[in-house]
Amino acid sequence: MNYTRMVIEREAPEEYGYERIRYNLSESSIADQKLSDIGLSLPDLTLFYGEHRGDKALRDLIAAQDAGIAPDDVLVTAGAAGALFIISTSLLSASDHLVVIRPNYATNIETPRAIGCAISFVDLAFEEGFAIDVERIKAAMRPNTRLISVTCPHNPTGTMMSRADLDALVALAEASGCHLLVDETYRDLSYGKRLPVAASLSKKAISVSSLSKAFGIPGIRIGWLITRDAALQEKFLAAKEQIGICGSIIDEGIARGMLDRRDAFLAKLLPEMAKRRDIVQA
Ligand SMILES: Cc1ncc(COP(=O)(O)O)c(C=O)c1O
C-alpha cells in the first residue's frame, strides 16, 4: 500500500480549524449533534471487547431497516470510510481493474490507487442531469475488472439513480463476475421513495452506509457494510479484526440509542430539509 493523504482530509474543517471558518457553505451532513440534542445519555457500559461483527442489537436495528437483510449480513465498521477501506483492501490487488463512477467519495478512488489498481473513470455530466450511463460503464469493463463503484444518493450532486439503472448495474456485476459497491451513506437523507439497499438485490452487491450524515454524529465513527455473501463477509470480518479486532463499545452504545430513535429523528428532520430546499430553489 502506498498511502498519501487525501486533499479532502487535509482540508477538512476539523483539520483546518472550525474556529477559522466564518461561513461553512460546503458541510456534507446535518449539524453536528450533542448527546443532549438527541436526548441520549451514556448507559453504564461494561468496557470489554465487543462482538467482532458489531453489537448484535445494533446489527438487528441496521438489518431491520430493509427487507431481505439479516443481522449477520451486517458488519459494523469505523464509519463508512472504514467499510470502504475494508472492501477495497479485501477485494482488490495491484493486478486488478475497477470502474469508478465519478464524482465519487475520495476513499473510493484513493484506496484502490494506493493498492496500485488500474482505474477507469466514468464521469457524470451536468448536461445529462448526472444520470448514470450503463452502456458507458459496460464499455469500460475489462476481463480483470473486480469492482464497479458508485455513490447513491450521490455526493456532491444529491441526485439518485433510477431503479432500472441500479438493476442494470447489479445485472452487469453478476454477468461480469465482479462486485458492485454502492456507497449509500446519504440514503437516510432521501426524499420520497428510496432505492432498496443494493445488497438486498444480489450477493454480488455490497452496500455501505453510516450514521455520520443524516444523523449528524460523525464523531462516533459508526458505519457498516452489508453483503449477503457469507464467505465474503468472513473475509471482511478478518480484515476488521486485523485492523482493530472490534468496534468501540461506547460508539456502538450511542449508535444503538440513535437507531432506536431513527424514525422519529428523520420524521422531524426531512420536512425541515425539504422546506430549506424549496427556499433555495425559489
Ligand atoms: C459518499 C460518502 N461516503 C462515505 C463518507 C465517509 O463517511 P463516514 O463519516 O461514515 O466515514 C462520506 C463522508 O463525507 C461520503 O460523503
The ligand as an SDF file (V2000), in Angstrom:
LIG
                    3D

 16 16  0  0  0  0  0  0  0  0999 V2000
  -20.2250    9.4330   -0.0860 C   0  0  0  0  0  0  0  0  0  0  0  0
  -19.5150    9.3090    1.2270 C   0  0  0  0  0  0  0  0  0  0  0  0
  -19.1450    8.1010    1.6620 N   0  0  0  0  0  0  0  0  0  0  0  0
  -18.5140    7.9260    2.8210 C   0  0  0  0  0  0  0  0  0  0  0  0
  -18.1770    9.0010    3.6180 C   0  0  0  0  0  0  0  0  0  0  0  0
  -17.4700    8.7500    4.9190 C   0  0  0  0  0  0  0  0  0  0  0  0
  -18.3590    8.9270    5.9800 O   0  0  0  0  0  0  0  0  0  0  0  0
  -18.1160    8.3510    7.4400 P   0  0  0  0  0  0  0  0  0  0  0  0
  -18.1060    9.5270    8.3560 O   0  0  0  0  0  0  0  0  0  0  0  0
  -19.2960    7.4760    7.7100 O   0  0  0  0  0  0  0  0  0  0  0  0
  -16.8460    7.5970    7.4410 O   0  0  0  0  0  0  0  0  0  0  0  0
  -18.5100   10.2940    3.2150 C   0  0  0  0  0  0  0  0  0  0  0  0
  -18.1310   11.4770    4.0180 C   0  0  0  0  0  0  0  0  0  0  0  0
  -18.1470   12.5940    3.5830 O   0  0  0  0  0  0  0  0  0  0  0  0
  -19.2120   10.4550    1.9920 C   0  0  0  0  0  0  0  0  0  0  0  0
  -19.5590   11.6680    1.5470 O   0  0  0  0  0  0  0  0  0  0  0  0
  1  2  1  0
  2  3  1  0
  2 15  2  0
  3  4  2  0
  4  5  1  0
  5  6  1  0
  5 12  2  0
  6  7  1  0
  7  8  1  0
  8  9  2  0
  8 10  1  0
  8 11  1  0
 12 13  1  0
 12 15  1  0
 13 14  2  0
 15 16  1  0
M  END
$$$$
